[in-house]
Amino acid sequence: MDGPTQSAEVAIVGGGAAGLATAIFFARHAPGRSVVVLDGAAKLGAKILVSGGGRCNVTNRTVSAADFYGGSPNVVKRILAEFSASDTVAFFNKLGVELHEEEHGKLFPNTNDARTVLDALLNEAGRVGVQLLAGHRVTDVSLATDGFAVAAGATTTFARAVVLATGGRSLPKSGSDGFGYQLAQNLGHSLVPVTPALVPLVLDGEFHKPLSGVSHPVELTVHADGAKPVRIRGMLLWTHFGISGPVVLDASRHWHRARVDGRDATVSASFLPDHDPAAIDGVLIALASSSPAVHLRNALARLLPSRVADAVVGKLNIEPSTVMAQLTKDARRLLGHALGQWSLPVRDSRGYKYAEVTAGGIPLDEVDPRTLASRKCPGLYLVGEILDVDGRIGGFNFQWSWSSAWVAAMALARRFNASELQTP
Ligand SMILES: Cc1cc2nc3c(=O)[nH]c(=O)nc-3n(C[C@H](O)[C@H](O)[C@H](O)COP(=O)(O)OP(=O)(O)OC[C@H]3O[C@@H](n4cnc5c(N)ncnc54)[C@H](O)[C@@H]3O)c2cc1C
């Protein structure tokens, strides 16, 4: 160990949402205790800046364990209860970041600029005395006398406690490349296999290509062998490579998780999500009866975007200029079935480069739910996306970062404030 050394009571590896929040909460509640954040990226907070389309969807008005997947819902519930969405709102308000609500309960900064959120966190970290070290990629965390040795390049940081806040593998150019899993595994943890989540899906074939840019409501169903079908409603966006939009991002984790578990998975869409697929034939019968002289393509355009209607009718080889009264029963039934269960030939997702989050990670049962302390390595804590928890779209993933950061920080503060750990 020839390079420079430093020491801190707490070393946090990773300065994203979870790492920064842990540092702030700890420094606020354990005054006089030193905390250093080491991050491999040249600048902190790249992911916060690109989040929510550059506006940062900080949390959601209503957050519950049902909004998350992965490890035990009871543990997630417990951690969310310690630092709720309203605590997040109050925390940011106190930092001068006012939030407003948009559709589906999503909360954004009033400035509509993610920079406001990042600057507030960085300023507060500075105010409470957190040492922020960008450009310090941690390559090893090992046990040392009285704690840990954290190696980042030539610098070694000796710390009594270490928090792993290295995120997952999504958006690797932001610095979250999955190496944190290795650091945790080196210290005795196992890993629930990881997959991209909240990621667009790539389709085989040509059907999607002419529809690129069209967006409309659907209900997606992910059918995986041996599992209950997962149904999700929302907006689908057709793209040159396949499909995106909130409903697709939410469905993507289910497709990936089935595949990683070795199960076949298929995805289908109902283009008329307000109708039960079995009732769509009745909708077409009603259209034929109310508008018998209208061409099929014009009748369908009342139900869904005309480009989608044209593509569906074309694919089924039904003549679009057929008047509704002359649509044969067979053609009508074929069309009704197709509109209710359109098969989407998913080849893959766009991968971690385009994924908003990573599913899988360090198992929740390997941490103490009261403290997020490792059950494998005393003195180690894990927060944020590195854990096997992923949220649906809508601000839930950041809420997991804030809540898990709070639980670990408060546990650390209690530890360091306890008399037996007071330094003489
Ligand atoms: C494009 C995009 C948009 C998103 N939008 C939203 C949104 O609007 N709302 C929402 O709730 N969620 C959103 N998310 C998800 C959310 O950003 C993440 O869930 C959250 O940032 C996870 O926080 P984290 O601190 O656990 O990990 P990260 O934010 O990934 O931070 C991990 C940090 O650790 C550092 N690091 C990793 N390995 C090392 C190492 N070996 N040594 C030192 N440092 C290391 C990285 O450089 C990084 O700074 C979005 C994600 C993406 C990619």
The ligand as a MOL file (V3000), in Angstrom:
LIG
                    3D

  0  0  0     0  0            999 V3000
M  V30 BEGIN CTAB
M  V30 COUNTS 53 58 0 0 0
M  V30 BEGIN ATOM
M  V30 1 C -32.4820 7.0890 -18.1490 0
M  V30 2 C -32.9730 6.8440 -16.7630 0
M  V30 3 C -34.0680 7.5540 -16.2790 0
M  V30 4 C -34.5480 7.2950 -14.9890 0
M  V30 5 N -35.5980 8.0350 -14.5310 0
M  V30 6 C -36.0650 7.8060 -13.2810 0
M  V30 7 C -37.0930 8.6320 -12.7340 0
M  V30 8 O -37.4790 9.6440 -13.3290 0
M  V30 9 N -37.5910 8.2910 -11.5120 0
M  V30 10 C -37.1060 7.2190 -10.7910 0
M  V30 11 O -37.5940 6.9680 -9.6870 0
M  V30 12 N -36.0920 6.4760 -11.2610 0
M  V30 13 C -35.5550 6.7620 -12.4640 0
M  V30 14 N -34.5070 6.0180 -12.9360 0
M  V30 15 C -33.9380 4.9850 -12.0430 0
M  V30 16 C -33.0670 5.6720 -10.9710 0
M  V30 17 O -32.2240 6.6080 -11.6070 0
M  V30 18 C -32.2320 4.6340 -10.2270 0
M  V30 19 O -33.0520 3.6350 -9.6940 0
M  V30 20 C -31.4500 5.2830 -9.0910 0
M  V30 21 O -30.6340 6.3000 -9.6230 0
M  V30 22 C -30.5990 4.2540 -8.3640 0
M  V30 23 O -29.7980 4.9480 -7.4560 0
M  V30 24 P -28.4920 4.2860 -6.8600 0
M  V30 25 O -27.8160 5.3880 -6.1170 0
M  V30 26 O -28.8020 3.0370 -6.1640 0
M  V30 27 O -27.5930 3.8900 -8.1270 0
M  V30 28 P -26.9690 4.8080 -9.2630 0
M  V30 29 O -27.7620 6.0260 -9.4700 0
M  V30 30 O -26.7430 3.9050 -10.4030 0
M  V30 31 O -25.5960 5.2790 -8.6510 0
M  V30 32 C -24.5120 4.4070 -8.4280 0
M  V30 33 C -23.2560 5.2230 -8.3610 0
M  V30 34 O -22.2010 4.3420 -7.9920 0
M  V30 35 C -21.0700 4.6460 -8.7640 0
M  V30 36 N -20.2420 3.4350 -8.8260 0
M  V30 37 C -20.5730 2.2310 -9.3560 0
M  V30 38 N -19.5490 1.3600 -9.1930 0
M  V30 39 C -18.5870 2.0400 -8.5310 0
M  V30 40 C -17.2860 1.6930 -8.0600 0
M  V30 41 N -16.7690 0.4820 -8.2420 0
M  V30 42 N -16.5410 2.6310 -7.4170 0
M  V30 43 C -17.0440 3.9110 -7.2070 0
M  V30 44 N -18.2540 4.2840 -7.6480 0
M  V30 45 C -19.0210 3.3520 -8.2920 0
M  V30 46 C -21.5900 5.0990 -10.1040 0
M  V30 47 O -20.6630 5.9340 -10.7780 0
M  V30 48 C -22.8610 5.8580 -9.6940 0
M  V30 49 O -22.6020 7.2220 -9.4940 0
M  V30 50 C -33.9580 6.2940 -14.1790 0
M  V30 51 C -32.8390 5.6140 -14.6490 0
M  V30 52 C -32.3380 5.8850 -15.9270 0
M  V30 53 C -31.1190 5.1370 -16.4040 0
M  V30 END ATOM
M  V30 BEGIN BOND
M  V30 1 1 1 2
M  V30 2 1 2 3
M  V30 3 2 2 52
M  V30 4 2 3 4
M  V30 5 1 4 5
M  V30 6 1 4 50
M  V30 7 2 5 6
M  V30 8 1 6 7
M  V30 9 1 6 13
M  V30 10 2 7 8
M  V30 11 1 7 9
M  V30 12 1 9 10
M  V30 13 2 10 11
M  V30 14 1 10 12
M  V30 15 2 12 13
M  V30 16 1 13 14
M  V30 17 1 14 15
M  V30 18 1 14 50
M  V30 19 1 15 16
M  V30 20 1 16 17
M  V30 21 1 16 18
M  V30 22 1 18 19
M  V30 23 1 18 20
M  V30 24 1 20 21
M  V30 25 1 20 22
M  V30 26 1 22 23
M  V30 27 1 23 24
M  V30 28 2 24 25
M  V30 29 1 24 26
M  V30 30 1 24 27
M  V30 31 1 27 28
M  V30 32 2 28 29
M  V30 33 1 28 30
M  V30 34 1 28 31
M  V30 35 1 31 32
M  V30 36 1 32 33
M  V30 37 1 33 34
M  V30 38 1 33 48
M  V30 39 1 34 35
M  V30 40 1 35 36
M  V30 41 1 35 46
M  V30 42 1 36 37
M  V30 43 1 36 45
M  V30 44 2 37 38
M  V30 45 1 38 39
M  V30 46 1 39 40
M  V30 47 2 39 45
M  V30 48 1 40 41
M  V30 49 2 40 42
M  V30 50 1 42 43
M  V30 51 2 43 44
M  V30 52 1 44 45
M  V30 53 1 46 47
M  V30 54 1 46 48
M  V30 55 1 48 49
M  V30 56 2 50 51
M  V30 57 1 51 52
M  V30 58 1 52 53
M  V30 END BOND
M  V30 END CTAB
M  END
